[in-house]
Amino acid sequence: MTISLQSTLKLHNQKCNLKWHIFNLAMRYKFQVLLKYPFSYIQKTVNKAFSQKYLFYTNVFLSFSMSGAGDLVVQQYEITTGEGNEYSIIRTRNMSIYGCSAGVLTHFWYLFLDNAIPEKKTSREIVNEIRMKSMKLYITEWIVWPPAQFLNFYLVPSKFRILYDNAISFGYDIYYSRIKYR
């Protein structure tokens, strides 16, 4: 049985077309899976990470990693501008540890605020309150805190700084409360 060149080419083309068709189907399916799977995986991971059970660990990890990443960005800038000549892993470690401790504190601080501030306002009410009160509070911040901190660092002994700062805060909080709830 002899097979002509034309029939061989035809058979070859059919095989190639079939292979191409199978390849296309596989790639299309794979692409759909790649689009579908990672997003559902990411969504599941995010939902789990920000669930009540893991929120503390997520917040601490985010603060830890973002503080370290921020330091790496600054170090890269310093190396690029010639202010530094190499990365300091110790510096990045220290910034990450700082971020870790800040993550713990801010996690509990925001939990406290969520429970301590029960009043719910509409966006319009919030914007109106900001328009009416923010400038007065902002100006007072600038009048009170720079001189207070100047005195704190130059005249108040170290062991009394937190007491002094809290005394100033107490007075400012009285004023703030008066303005806020007027």
Sequence and secondary structure as in RCSB ss.txt:
>XXXX:A:sequence
MTISLQSTLKLHNQKCNLKWHIFNLAMRYKFQVLLKYPFSYIQKTVNKAFSQKYLFYTNVFLSFSMSGAGDLVVQ
QYEITTGEGNEYSIIRTRNMSIYGCSAGVLTHFWYLFLDNAIPEKKTSREIVNEIRMKSMKLYITEWIVWPPAQF
LNFYLVPSKFRILYDNAISFGYDIYYSRIKYR
>XXXX:A:secstr
    HHHHHHHHHHHHHHHHHHHHHHHHHHHHHHHHHHHHHHHHHHHHHTSTTTHHHHHHHHHHHHHHHHHHHHH
HHHHHHTS SS  HHHHHHHHHHHHHHHHHHHHHHHHHHHH      HHHHHHHHHHHHHHHHHHHHHHHHHHHH
HHHHTS GGGHHHHHHHHHHHHHHHHHHHHT 
